[in-house]
Amino acid sequence: KNQVEQSPQSLIILEGKNCTLQCNYTVSPFSNLRWYKQDTGRGPVSLTIMTFSENTKSNGRYTATLDADTKQSSLHITASQLSDSASYICVVSSQAGTALIFGKGTTLSVSS
Amino acid sequence: EAQVTQNPRYLITVTGKKLTVTCSQNMNHEYMSWYRQDPGLGLRQIYYSMNVEVTDKGDVPEGYKVSRKEKRNFPLILESPSPNQTSLYFCASSPLGREEYEQYFGPGTRLTVT
């Protein structure tokens, strides 16, 4: 069964610290992996998209990595800010962006 | 401004009363999709459409209908809503043809069925 598992479920860090969120998937065939940021009550916003051949991609303070062999991805947030408080969702596409399988997300809280 | 719009944003209704949630995008995207989001379950795909008159079921299609008569619109229809359809609904769109195209999400519609 196609699944996307994220860990931890929730995380609390101090402002300015770094953190890493994990995503493991069992989706096959694999097309691409996306990380989204979702503020409470709002629609998800794309952070990064990686295809099979890419193993790292950055978007400002966000850096995503992908190991297609072990079917693992991580999202690293550098120098966290209060505005980073949100849910981060890992999404894997099995058919060029049509059938998307969503993880349940990691809720990040950044405190001052 | 490129965007996906949904209406209404909030809706409270009663069991069995047919309703439609509209979704419109102004980016000429081929692909559109509906999701529901529930606490502890994450986002789940209801239906998607790869172009006009082409729709397909996602993970949780039961109790929902969609249509794609125009490229820009993709309404979600609940013929006989039930309380278990109380949820936060998102519409999304994206171009097709390249794997790295991202999906743009609408602002969400919070539906309560009593």
Interface residues (C-beta under 8 A of the other chain):
Chain A: S31 N32 R34 G41 R42 G43 P44 V45 S46 I49 T51 I89 S93 A96 G97 T98 A99 L100 F102 G103 K104 G105
Chain B: V4 Y31 S33 Y35 G40 L41 G42 L43 R44 Q45 Y48 M50 D56 G58 L88 F90 A92 S94 L96 E99 E100 Y101 E102 Q103 Y104 F105 G106 P107 G108 R110
